[in-house]
Amino acid sequence: MNAEKIRAGIALTLAQMADRGWHAESCLVEPDATAAHTLERQLGTASYDCVVVGAGVRLPPKSLLLFESIINAVHRGAPNASIAFNTRPEDSADAAARRLSSLASAR
């Protein structure tokens, strides 16, 4: 995985979400202490039904503190949003669909 593949995957998943009739945004964060603040600021701009957290934040053991700060920022910034996890940038739409469909069936 490299930056070009990640950018291409994000573009693909945003197109997939648009094809589903969803308004989607990407919020890339630096892997440092600014990540949570950046995400909270983005989440404060709209109401979100689901937030997908990428594998690049979640999987590397060295990113544990970053992952915790991201999850807590989602909790603070979008307390009513479901949280979904992708396995690669291209499957973010499917990750969101899983959470959103489980919400719809629960209603």
N, CA, C and O of each residue as an XYZ file, in Angstrom:
428
protein
N       0.857     -1.171      0.000
C       0.000      0.000      0.000
C       0.900      1.230      0.000
O       1.859      1.316      0.766
N       0.578      2.162     -0.858
C       1.313      3.424     -0.888
C       0.309      4.566     -1.030
O      -0.888      4.338     -1.201
N       0.813      5.794     -0.958
C      -0.072      6.963     -0.964
C      -0.928      7.011     -2.229
O      -2.104      7.365     -2.156
N      -0.370      6.666     -3.372
C      -1.131      6.693     -4.631
C      -2.286      5.685     -4.599
O      -3.400      6.004     -5.015
N      -2.020      4.483     -4.111
C      -3.083      3.468     -4.015
C      -4.158      3.891     -3.011
O      -5.346      3.657     -3.234
N      -3.748      4.499     -1.934
C      -4.717      4.961     -0.927
C      -5.595      6.060     -1.524
O      -6.816      6.024     -1.373
N      -4.988      7.032     -2.196
C      -5.776      8.107     -2.827
C      -6.742      7.544     -3.867
O      -7.893      7.973     -3.937
N      -6.285      6.589     -4.674
C      -7.152      5.976     -5.690
C      -8.301      5.215     -5.021
O      -9.440      5.277     -5.485
N      -8.008      4.507     -3.946
C      -9.050      3.779     -3.226
C     -10.078      4.707     -2.611
O     -11.272      4.406     -2.623
N      -9.630      5.829     -2.075
C     -10.556      6.804     -1.493
C     -11.442      7.393     -2.587
O     -12.650      7.534     -2.394
N     -10.860      7.737     -3.728
C     -11.654      8.274     -4.841
C     -12.694      7.254     -5.291
O     -13.843      7.614     -5.551
N     -12.304      5.991     -5.385
C     -13.235      4.932     -5.789
C     -14.369      4.792     -4.775
O     -15.536      4.713     -5.157
N     -14.038      4.761     -3.505
C     -15.081      4.568     -2.493
C     -16.007      5.775     -2.407
O     -17.200      5.604     -2.156
N     -15.500      6.986     -2.605
C     -16.379      8.159     -2.625
C     -17.352      8.078     -3.800
O     -18.515      8.459     -3.672
N     -16.878      7.585     -4.941
C     -17.754      7.394     -6.101
C     -18.798      6.315     -5.810
O     -19.963      6.465     -6.177
N     -18.385      5.228     -5.151
C     -19.336      4.164     -4.797
C     -20.422      4.690     -3.858
O     -21.594      4.340     -3.995
N     -20.027      5.517     -2.923
C     -21.002      6.091     -1.989
C     -21.953      7.028     -2.717
O     -23.155      7.015     -2.454
N     -21.436      7.834     -3.622
C     -22.293      8.727     -4.413
C     -23.275      7.908     -5.254
O     -24.438      8.285     -5.396
N     -22.806      6.786     -5.811
C     -23.689      5.905     -6.587
C     -24.826      5.352     -5.732
O     -25.891      5.030     -6.258
N     -24.617      5.239     -4.442
C     -25.657      4.766     -3.524
C     -26.567      5.905     -3.064
O     -27.500      5.692     -2.290
N     -26.287      7.102     -3.544
C     -27.097      8.255     -3.175
C     -26.677      8.897     -1.869
O     -27.437      9.675     -1.292
N     -25.494      8.589     -1.395
C     -25.017      9.132     -0.130
C     -24.115     10.330     -0.387
O     -23.395     10.380     -1.385
N     -24.163     11.286      0.519
C     -23.197     12.378      0.521
C     -22.046     11.906      1.405
O     -22.240     11.615      2.586
N     -20.868     11.832      0.839
C     -19.716     11.337      1.599
C     -18.565     12.325      1.508
O     -18.416     13.041      0.518
N     -17.765     12.350      2.544
C     -16.588     13.202      2.604
C     -15.423     12.388      3.118
O     -15.601     11.410      3.845
N     -14.249     12.794      2.740
C     -13.035     12.179      3.247
C     -12.364     13.150      4.200
O     -12.314     14.352      3.941
N     -11.855     12.633      5.287
C     -11.114     13.466      6.238
C      -9.803     12.747      6.548
O      -9.756     11.861      7.402
N      -8.764     13.130      5.860
C      -7.453     12.547      6.106
C      -6.811     13.287      7.273
O      -6.917     14.509      7.377
N      -6.156     12.551      8.133
C      -5.510     13.155      9.302
C      -4.031     12.799      9.306
O      -3.610     11.778      8.763
N      -3.278     13.653      9.921
C      -1.861     13.362     10.143
C      -1.765     12.370     11.300
O      -2.550     12.459     12.244
N      -0.834     11.440     11.250
C      -0.714     10.459     12.337
C       0.022     11.041     13.548
O       1.074     10.548     13.954
N      -0.558     12.094     14.106
C       0.080     12.744     15.249
C      -0.995     13.317     16.172
O      -2.171     12.974     16.048
N      -0.600     14.165     17.071
C      -1.517     14.714     18.079
C      -2.595     15.618     17.490
O      -3.557     15.942     18.185
N      -2.466     16.034     16.232
C      -3.476     16.893     15.612
C      -4.654     16.092     15.046
O      -5.673     16.681     14.683
N      -4.537     14.784     14.965
C      -5.544     13.955     14.292
C      -6.934     14.106     14.900
O      -7.898     14.350     14.175
N      -7.050     13.968     16.192
C      -8.366     14.026     16.845
C      -8.998     15.397     16.652
O     -10.191     15.493     16.364
N      -8.222     16.448     16.807
C      -8.760     17.802     16.632
C      -9.224     18.016     15.185
O     -10.293     18.581     14.953
N      -8.429     17.572     14.227
C      -8.796     17.694     12.815
C     -10.106     16.980     12.542
O     -10.984     17.521     11.869
N     -10.243     15.768     13.062
C     -11.460     14.993     12.845
C     -12.655     15.625     13.547
O     -13.729     15.722     12.953
N     -12.499     16.048     14.773
C     -13.611     16.687     15.492
C     -14.081     17.946     14.765
O     -15.281     18.208     14.681
N     -13.137     18.719     14.243
C     -13.497     19.918     13.494
C     -14.315     19.538     12.258
O     -15.324     20.179     11.965
N     -13.891     18.505     11.535
C     -14.630     18.040     10.353
C     -16.015     17.536     10.750
O     -17.003     17.868     10.096
N     -16.095     16.749     11.802
C     -17.382     16.195     12.229
C     -18.345     17.286     12.691
O     -19.561     17.099     12.655
N     -17.813     18.407     13.117
C     -18.658     19.511     13.554
C     -19.301     20.284     12.413
O     -20.123     21.167     12.655
N     -18.941     19.967     11.174
C     -19.460     20.714     10.026
C     -20.783     20.175      9.507
O     -21.444     20.843      8.712
N     -21.187     18.983      9.935
C     -22.417     18.355      9.421
C     -22.860     17.275     10.395
O     -22.191     16.994     11.389
N     -24.008     16.675     10.084
C     -24.485     15.533     10.860
C     -24.158     14.265     10.064
O     -24.457     14.191      8.873
N     -23.562     13.295     10.697
C     -23.119     12.088     10.013
C     -23.870     10.870     10.535
O     -24.088     10.731     11.738
N     -24.261      9.992      9.619
C     -24.909      8.735      9.992
C     -23.898      7.641     10.274
O     -24.160      6.732     11.062
N     -22.737      7.727      9.627
C     -21.719      6.692      9.786
C     -20.348      7.302      9.538
O     -20.187      8.163      8.673
N     -19.373      6.855     10.296
C     -17.985      7.262     10.114
C     -17.176      5.986      9.917
O     -17.216      5.085     10.756
N     -16.438      5.909      8.799
C     -15.591      4.745      8.520
C     -14.169      5.093      8.915
O     -13.625      6.107      8.478
N     -13.565      4.248      9.746
C     -12.178      4.435     10.177
C     -11.323      3.447      9.402
O     -11.569      2.242      9.435
N     -10.330      3.957      8.714
C      -9.505      3.139      7.835
C      -8.527      2.226      8.552
O      -8.122      2.469      9.689
N      -8.164      1.169      7.846
C      -7.249      0.167      8.382
C      -5.862      0.741      8.668
O      -5.153      0.243      9.542
N      -5.475      1.780      7.938
C      -4.164      2.388      8.166
C      -4.043      3.021      9.540
O      -2.943      3.142     10.078
N      -5.165      3.423     10.105
C      -5.196      3.986     11.459
C      -5.333      2.868     12.474
O      -4.771      2.942     13.567
N      -6.065      1.851     12.124
C      -6.513      0.839     13.069
C      -5.563     -0.334     13.260
O      -5.444     -0.858     14.367
N      -4.894     -0.747     12.211
C      -4.176     -2.016     12.282
C      -2.732     -1.980     12.772
O      -2.359     -2.842     13.568
N      -1.910     -1.048     12.350
C      -0.528     -1.113     12.837
C      -0.468     -0.933     14.358
O      -1.005      0.047     14.875
N       0.165     -1.845     15.078
C       0.247     -1.707     16.541
C       0.807     -0.367     16.991
O       0.435      0.133     18.052
N       1.695      0.219     16.200
C       2.264      1.521     16.578
C       1.218      2.630     16.545
O       1.451      3.716     17.078
N       0.057      2.365     15.918
C      -0.992      3.379     15.793
C      -2.066      3.279     16.869
O      -3.095      3.947     16.765
N      -1.858      2.474     17.887
C      -2.879      2.272     18.911
C      -3.349      3.580     19.542
O      -4.555      3.795     19.666
N      -2.440      4.448     19.939
C      -2.837      5.713     20.562
C      -3.577      6.606     19.569
O      -4.530      7.290     19.942
N      -3.142      6.604     18.306
C      -3.835      7.356     17.270
C      -5.247      6.801     17.082
O      -6.211      7.561     16.997
N      -5.361      5.482     17.019
C      -6.668      4.840     16.858
C      -7.603      5.227     18.007
O      -8.759      5.583     17.778
N      -7.106      5.157     19.229
C      -7.927      5.543     20.384
C      -8.378      6.994     20.277
O      -9.537      7.304     20.552
N      -7.476      7.883     19.882
C      -7.849      9.298     19.797
C      -8.866      9.520     18.680
O      -9.744     10.372     18.818
N      -8.771      8.779     17.584
C      -9.729      8.891     16.482
C     -11.107      8.414     16.937
O     -12.105      9.092     16.690
N     -11.174      7.263     17.593
C     -12.470      6.737     18.054
C     -13.100      7.700     19.058
O     -14.303      7.953     18.998
N     -12.316      8.229     19.961
C     -12.858      9.186     20.924
C     -13.291     10.490     20.255
O     -14.261     11.110     20.691
N     -12.589     10.913     19.209
C     -13.007     12.104     18.460
C     -14.333     11.854     17.746
O     -15.190     12.736     17.714
N     -14.511     10.668     17.178
C     -15.794     10.327     16.549
C     -16.892     10.344     17.607
O     -17.972     10.889     17.376
N     -16.624      9.762     18.740
C     -17.615      9.718     19.825
C     -18.039     11.122     20.252
O     -19.222     11.377     20.476
N     -17.078     12.022     20.362
C     -17.381     13.394     20.761
C     -18.017     14.188     19.621
O     -18.992     14.908     19.836
N     -17.470     14.061     18.413
C     -17.897     14.893     17.298
C     -19.148     14.427     16.579
O     -19.848     15.232     15.965
N     -19.438     13.127     16.647
C     -20.617     12.568     15.963
C     -21.217     11.478     16.838
O     -21.215     10.308     16.457
N     -21.730     11.849     18.006
C     -22.163     10.843     18.979
C     -23.297      9.940     18.494
O     -23.501      8.864     19.057
N     -24.033     10.349     17.469
C     -25.130      9.516     16.970
C     -24.740      8.683     15.757
O     -25.553      7.911     15.249
N     -23.522      8.828     15.294
C     -23.080      8.101     14.100
C     -22.624      6.695     14.452
O     -22.027      6.459     15.502
N     -22.919      5.771     13.553
C     -22.337      4.432     13.661
C     -20.876      4.533     13.270
O     -20.481      5.445     12.544
N     -20.088      3.612     13.745
C     -18.677      3.559     13.380
C     -18.462      2.265     12.618
O     -18.850      1.187     13.069
N     -17.838      2.388     11.454
C     -17.546      1.222     10.619
C     -16.045      1.160     10.374
O     -15.340      2.163     10.485
N     -15.575     -0.022     10.043
C     -14.146     -0.218      9.774
C     -13.982     -0.885      8.418
O     -14.663     -1.860      8.099
N     -13.067     -0.343      7.629
C     -12.778     -0.954      6.339
C     -11.556     -1.854      6.454
O     -10.882     -1.875      7.484
N     -11.277     -2.598      5.387
C     -10.047     -3.382      5.343
C      -9.061     -2.783      4.364
O      -7.863     -3.057      4.429
N      -9.577     -1.951      3.438
C      -8.758     -1.213      2.474
C      -9.612     -0.038      2.001
O     -10.832     -0.075      2.158
N      -9.012      0.996      1.432
C      -9.795      2.169      1.048
C     -10.985      1.846      0.147
O     -12.034      2.480      0.258
N     -10.832      0.874     -0.738
C     -11.885      0.576     -1.707
C     -13.137     -0.044     -1.102
O     -14.179     -0.048     -1.756
N     -13.078     -0.566      0.119
C     -14.285     -1.195      0.667
C     -14.953     -0.362      1.770
O     -15.714     -0.889      2.581
N     -14.663      0.925      1.788
C     -15.290      1.806      2.770
C     -16.793      1.924      2.560
O     -17.543      2.000      3.534
N     -17.250      1.942      1.308
C     -18.688      2.026      1.045
C     -19.391      0.778      1.575
O     -20.475      0.874      2.151
N     -18.787     -0.376      1.386
C     -19.382     -1.610      1.911
C     -19.387     -1.613      3.434
O     -20.336     -2.096      4.052
N     -18.337     -1.079      4.038
C     -18.282     -1.002      5.498
C     -19.403     -0.108      6.021
O     -20.090     -0.462      6.979
N     -19.582      1.041      5.396
C     -20.663      1.944      5.809
C     -22.021      1.286      5.583
O     -22.913      1.398      6.424
N     -22.182      0.602      4.454
C     -23.458     -0.058      4.146
C     -23.817     -1.100      5.204
O     -24.984     -1.232      5.574
N     -22.830     -1.832      5.688
C     -23.086     -2.825      6.745
C     -23.717     -2.169      7.956
O     -24.730     -2.636      8.476
N     -23.104     -1.079      8.400
C     -23.590     -0.398      9.605
C     -24.934      0.265      9.361
O     -25.832      0.182     10.198
N     -25.075      0.921      8.220
C     -26.317      1.627      7.932
C     -27.467      0.671      7.738
O     -28.591      0.982      8.131
N     -27.222     -0.496      7.139
C     -28.314     -1.461      6.959
C     -28.702     -2.101      8.291
O     -29.872     -2.415      8.510
N     -27.716     -2.298      9.191
C     -28.067     -2.850     10.501
C     -28.873     -1.840     11.310
O     -29.724     -2.228     12.110
N     -28.612     -0.545     11.109
C     -29.399      0.491     11.771
C     -30.825      0.499     11.225
O     -31.789      0.612     11.984
N     -30.950      0.380      9.916
C     -32.275      0.398      9.286
C     -33.109     -0.790      9.737
O     -34.312     -0.653      9.961
N     -32.477     -1.969      9.875
C     -33.242     -3.143     10.310
C     -33.616     -3.072     11.785
O     -34.594     -3.688     12.210
N     -32.851     -2.333     12.556
C     -33.144     -2.211     13.983
C     -34.314     -1.250     14.232
O     -34.934     -1.279     15.295
N     -34.601     -0.416     13.261
C     -35.670      0.581     13.439
C     -37.005      0.019     13.193
O     -38.004      0.730     13.303
